[in-house]
């Protein structure tokens, strides 16, 4: 049976997402949006056009909004739908998504931005965190339609004046809460250290803080795709959405192809994308290079294309600014020996982090259209900065201390290799 979702960008109806009689997903822009001189595309992979984008053409963007792997399977079972049915999943949880896109059944009015929230007591928050492995994103709870990409347990929350709330009826959230994972000891402290270290060395990263409730550690990540509207003095500020998409979505790659060895984007493709679309390519290309170097230095083998995003500021074409989004999901994965030692994207032709050296970065620079001498100098500069800033961001938590030791060792080895 044919079903249709209205696709909104900010509060503009821009397109229709259809599941046809054969169960296939098709997207097309509505004529009113195509005729609007201020119209902007939903994705780099979905340019403004009268054509219909078939499943192969649109799934990279739309599936990329949804949770991955085991999270998706559990949500599907809880909601009584197929885990492979992207359309049904968006229909049920596509209210508060990454970026500024919202999905509602065709013909229904987009709810007014009343920004409704349900306040949580500490006990309620702890209970929600404990429920997440069995009830990801609280999918199925009345009024809650949240979607976050990724495979880790997490929940989108609204925090104001130290009060934590659940967004209802599509209200925007301000933070993402990522709880501790029993399988990976001290992951919260690992990620917090890596994120704070990145900020200390001058990278643009999402703000993080560590919290604890009823003995449960968690990481709060401030959303970079949410901002406060400018309001008149005396009026309460309200959140607005900023549109964004990760590099897999922008390149039209489905989330299950996020790793290069499975057909996903390479570092070269990431640089080519950013060079083509950034409003300030010189600044953003330097930032992406620093991010690649930093991920290698900290031992983040899982830095795939879905961990890099484009952030769009502005709702009309004439004022649209496209920038590399702040970094997120920075973790020292080599601290956990059970995780794959293979890099998510090759550096200079090699997936093995320990084998990467000056020749690899020279090859990477050539492939990405960067100057080889400047690239090698940048590797040394970032490594020196990492070593210098580590003491200021390290904590006394045993895992944080172990991660800091590993990062220092890797950075010192890098400097030895690049000094030859």
Secondary structure in CASP SS format (residue, H / E / C, confidence):
PFRMAT SS
TARGET T0000
AUTHOR 0000-0000-0000
METHOD secondary structure of the structure
MODEL  1
X C 1.00
X C 1.00
X E 1.00
X E 1.00
X E 1.00
X E 1.00
X E 1.00
X E 1.00
X E 1.00
X C 1.00
X C 1.00
X E 1.00
X E 1.00
X E 1.00
X E 1.00
X E 1.00
X E 1.00
X E 1.00
X E 1.00
X C 1.00
X C 1.00
X C 1.00
X C 1.00
X C 1.00
X E 1.00
X E 1.00
X E 1.00
X E 1.00
X E 1.00
X C 1.00
X H 1.00
X H 1.00
X H 1.00
X H 1.00
X C 1.00
X C 1.00
X C 1.00
X C 1.00
X C 1.00
X C 1.00
X C 1.00
X C 1.00
X E 1.00
X C 1.00
X C 1.00
X E 1.00
X C 1.00
X C 1.00
X C 1.00
X C 1.00
X C 1.00
X C 1.00
X E 1.00
X C 1.00
X H 1.00
X H 1.00
X H 1.00
X H 1.00
X H 1.00
X H 1.00
X H 1.00
X H 1.00
X H 1.00
X C 1.00
X C 1.00
X C 1.00
X E 1.00
X C 1.00
X H 1.00
X H 1.00
X H 1.00
X H 1.00
X H 1.00
X H 1.00
X H 1.00
X H 1.00
X H 1.00
X H 1.00
X H 1.00
X C 1.00
X C 1.00
X C 1.00
X C 1.00
X C 1.00
X C 1.00
X H 1.00
X H 1.00
X H 1.00
X H 1.00
X H 1.00
X H 1.00
X H 1.00
X H 1.00
X C 1.00
X C 1.00
X E 1.00
X C 1.00
X C 1.00
X C 1.00
X C 1.00
X E 1.00
X E 1.00
X E 1.00
X E 1.00
X E 1.00
X C 1.00
X C 1.00
X C 1.00
X C 1.00
X C 1.00
X C 1.00
X C 1.00
X C 1.00
X C 1.00
X C 1.00
X C 1.00
X E 1.00
X E 1.00
X E 1.00
X C 1.00
X C 1.00
X H 1.00
X H 1.00
X H 1.00
X H 1.00
X H 1.00
X H 1.00
X H 1.00
X H 1.00
X H 1.00
X H 1.00
X C 1.00
X C 1.00
X C 1.00
X C 1.00
X H 1.00
X H 1.00
X H 1.00
X C 1.00
X C 1.00
X C 1.00
X C 1.00
X C 1.00
X C 1.00
X C 1.00
X E 1.00
X C 1.00
X C 1.00
X C 1.00
X E 1.00
X C 1.00
X C 1.00
X C 1.00
X C 1.00
X E 1.00
X E 1.00
X E 1.00
X E 1.00
X E 1.00
X E 1.00
X C 1.00
X C 1.00
X E 1.00
X E 1.00
X E 1.00
X E 1.00
X E 1.00
X C 1.00
X C 1.00
X C 1.00
X C 1.00
X C 1.00
X C 1.00
X C 1.00
X E 1.00
X E 1.00
X E 1.00
X E 1.00
X E 1.00
X C 1.00
X E 1.00
X C 1.00
X C 1.00
X E 1.00
X C 1.00
X C 1.00
X H 1.00
X H 1.00
X H 1.00
X H 1.00
X H 1.00
X H 1.00
X H 1.00
X H 1.00
X H 1.00
X H 1.00
X H 1.00
X H 1.00
X H 1.00
X H 1.00
X C 1.00
X C 1.00
X C 1.00
X C 1.00
X E 1.00
X C 1.00
X C 1.00
X E 1.00
X E 1.00
X E 1.00
X E 1.00
X E 1.00
X E 1.00
X C 1.00
X C 1.00
X E 1.00
X E 1.00
X E 1.00
X E 1.00
X E 1.00
X E 1.00
X E 1.00
X C 1.00
X C 1.00
X C 1.00
X E 1.00
X E 1.00
X E 1.00
X C 1.00
X C 1.00
X C 1.00
X C 1.00
X C 1.00
X C 1.00
X C 1.00
X C 1.00
X C 1.00
X C 1.00
X E 1.00
X E 1.00
X E 1.00
X C 1.00
X E 1.00
X E 1.00
X E 1.00
X E 1.00
X H 1.00
X H 1.00
X H 1.00
X H 1.00
X C 1.00
X C 1.00
X C 1.00
X C 1.00
X H 1.00
X H 1.00
X H 1.00
X C 1.00
X C 1.00
X H 1.00
X H 1.00
X H 1.00
X C 1.00
X C 1.00
X C 1.00
X C 1.00
X H 1.00
X H 1.00
X H 1.00
X H 1.00
X H 1.00
X H 1.00
X H 1.00
X H 1.00
X H 1.00
X H 1.00
X H 1.00
X C 1.00
X C 1.00
X C 1.00
X H 1.00
X H 1.00
X H 1.00
X H 1.00
X H 1.00
X H 1.00
X H 1.00
X H 1.00
X H 1.00
X H 1.00
X H 1.00
X H 1.00
X H 1.00
X H 1.00
X H 1.00
X H 1.00
X H 1.00
X H 1.00
X C 1.00
X C 1.00
X C 1.00
X C 1.00
X C 1.00
X C 1.00
X H 1.00
X H 1.00
X H 1.00
X C 1.00
X E 1.00
X E 1.00
X E 1.00
X E 1.00
X E 1.00
X C 1.00
X C 1.00
X C 1.00
X H 1.00
X H 1.00
X H 1.00
X C 1.00
X E 1.00
X E 1.00
X E 1.00
X E 1.00
X C 1.00
X C 1.00
X E 1.00
X C 1.00
X C 1.00
X C 1.00
X C 1.00
X C 1.00
X H 1.00
X H 1.00
X H 1.00
X C 1.00
X C 1.00
X C 1.00
X C 1.00
X C 1.00
X C 1.00
X E 1.00
X E 1.00
X E 1.00
X E 1.00
X E 1.00
X E 1.00
X C 1.00
X C 1.00
X E 1.00
X E 1.00
X E 1.00
X H 1.00
X H 1.00
X H 1.00
X C 1.00
X C 1.00
X H 1.00
X H 1.00
X H 1.00
X H 1.00
X H 1.00
X H 1.00
X H 1.00
X H 1.00
X H 1.00
X H 1.00
X H 1.00
X C 1.00
X C 1.00
X C 1.00
X H 1.00
X H 1.00
X H 1.00
X H 1.00
X H 1.00
X H 1.00
X H 1.00
X H 1.00
X H 1.00
X H 1.00
X H 1.00
X H 1.00
X H 1.00
X H 1.00
X H 1.00
X H 1.00
X H 1.00
X H 1.00
X H 1.00
X H 1.00
X H 1.00
X H 1.00
X C 1.00
X C 1.00
X C 1.00
X C 1.00
X H 1.00
X H 1.00
X H 1.00
X H 1.00
X H 1.00
X H 1.00
X H 1.00
X H 1.00
X H 1.00
X H 1.00
X H 1.00
X H 1.00
X H 1.00
X H 1.00
X H 1.00
X H 1.00
X H 1.00
X H 1.00
X H 1.00
X H 1.00
X H 1.00
X C 1.00
X C 1.00
END
